[in-house]
């Protein structure tokens, strides 16, 4: 066994185990705050909801329908058509009808999502602004649950739980579970550490004065919801998470579409950490400045370990198989002839098994802590370990795209 490889495996194992243990400790020591219900006091401040849309003729009608069901009394809606080439404009006008709470900005030229959001901010009257994707559906009481978090004047934004709308098929159920864990429980844990690194596009609420102070969203970044989170922290504000409020989003229908979406997410994340690298390891930015680079260090080391392990495994397999070409040995006869000797299991194998077991523990603990039904999420739980391999692929194509300087498509 190559000693360098062995040391690398143990280092990755130690760091990932440390990460998981800290994550669980943060959650288990604050379980009473995971689903806390904060009371709404005083007058209802005006809220503006901005919905940018580009070629969303099939989905935006459902989004507008959900907005009309919001039971918050002091609200306005700003829909920005970003030069759509389909019938988005006609669908929006028909869906709005005579509802005077809606302002429709129908742009003829495509400017990009961030620029459309900024246009909405410029026209917003609300004390708080919610930014919402045009392929999402939000629950009626979302503002009664999220606005109380802004009682703290240092709160610049509040994120909510993101779920997949009516997931179908194994992949959608896997991603639904990923969202529940990653864009709900994970962000809640990070909010306790003041280290939330993204305000998810499907639905997040911002303090209007903060958005204007930091000059809105960055039109040059393809993941504006990640980049703006860094600047919120940089300006001394924090991001909270409300697990009790939910938004349901629609996934791309094809695997190719999901790959395009992930390439945009991960490439944008890489561009963001490069842009804001000066924030790292700076005491004034708190835990965020240490956790964020640690998170991406683990991702990078895990990716390297995956490819090195795959290469070594395939090389060893080929090396062991070559002699059998001269023996006439039939592998199919021995396919299920498995003989496991515990005494022959080496430390690296034990390390691998322990990582897998830790991942299962976190997965099931996450479902329980988010008050989801294990029975209803069983297919997602069964398939979720496969996400590990998909992550390697998504990160690989994203890193290659960034290194090549290739422009990432929005869709």
Secondary structure by P-SEA (a helix, b strand, c coil): ccaaaaaaaaaaaaaaaaaaaaaaaaaaacccccbbbbbbcccccbbbbbbbbccccccaaaaaaaaaacccccbbbbbbccccccaaaaaaaaaaccccccccccccccccaaaaaaaaaaaccccbbbbbbccccccccccccccccccccccccccccccccccccaaaaaaaaaaaaaccaaaaaaaaacccccccccbbbbcaaaaaaaccccccccaaaaaaaaaaaaabbbbbbbccbbbbbbccccaaaaaaaaaaaaaaaaaaaaaaccccccccccccccaaaaaaaaaaaaaaaaaaaaaaaaaaaaaaacccccccccccccccbbbbbcccccaaaaaaaaaaaaaaaaaaaaaaaaccccccaaaaaaaccaaaaaaaaaaaaaaaaaaaccccccc
